[in-house]
Amino acid sequence: MGALVLTLSLAAPGCDDVAQAIDCNTICNRYKDCFDASYDVSACTDRCKPMLETDPHGADDCAACIDDRSCAGSVFACAADCQGIVP
């Protein structure tokens, strides 16, 4: 039992990193799909990841905000949550 708890506690931080990277990729791809077909998703993701060090939930908040919205709807409703990640 102790080994299982130790394993899960060690794996948890890695899971957060993966989830945040997925959020960055999702946000950047959504911007490309909605607004600029030639948008550099890799460069956007590279900019997004360091932001997570200062605001670990920023990408989560942005991704959650844009998830169920149209492209136009996400611009108005999610500008504050996505500020700094995409233009």
N, C-alpha and C positions, 0 to 999 in steps of 0.2 A: 504494500500500500504506500509506504513512504517513497519508494522508487517512482511510483506513478505520479505522486504529487510533485516530486522533484522534476521529473521529466516535463510535466505540464507547465510548471512555473518557468522552466528554462525555455520552452517552446513559445510561450505567450508573447514575449517581446518581438520575436521574429515574425509572428503572425500579424502583429500590428504593422510592422514595416512593410510586409507584403500587401496588406489591405490598403495602406496609404499609397503605395506605388500604383496599385490598381486604380484607386481613386484619381490620382494624378493623370494616369493614362486615359481613364474614362472622361474626365473633364476636358482634356486636351483634344481627344478624338471628337467629342461632342461639339466643341468649338469649330473644328475643321468641317464636320458634317453640316453644321448650321450656317456658318458664316464665311468660311474661306477654304475652298477645296485644296488650295496649295499651302495651307498652314503647316508649319514644321512641328509635328507632334512630338518628335524626339527632343527638340530644343525646348519646347514647352514643358515636357516632363522633367527634363534636366533642371529647369528653373523652379519647378514646383517642389521637387524633393527637398532642397535645402530649406525652403520655407517651412517645412514640417518640423524642423528643429525649433523654430521660434513659436509656431502655432500648430501643435500636433493634431488638432481637430479641424483645422482649416479646410483641408481637402475633403474630409468626411462631411462637413457642413455644406460645402459647395456641391459635392456629388449628391447628397441627399436632397438638396434644394432643386437641382435641375432634373432629377430622376423622373418625375411624373409630369413635367411641364413641356410645352411646345418650345421650339426655338425662341420665338418672340416672347413667350411668357417667361422664359428663364432669364432673359435680358433684364426685364423690369423687376422681377421678384428676387433674383439671386445676385444682383450686382454687388451688394455688400459682402455676401458670403464668398463670392468668387474673385473679389478684388485682389489683384496681384498675381493670380494664377494665370488668367487669360486676359487679353486686352479689354 
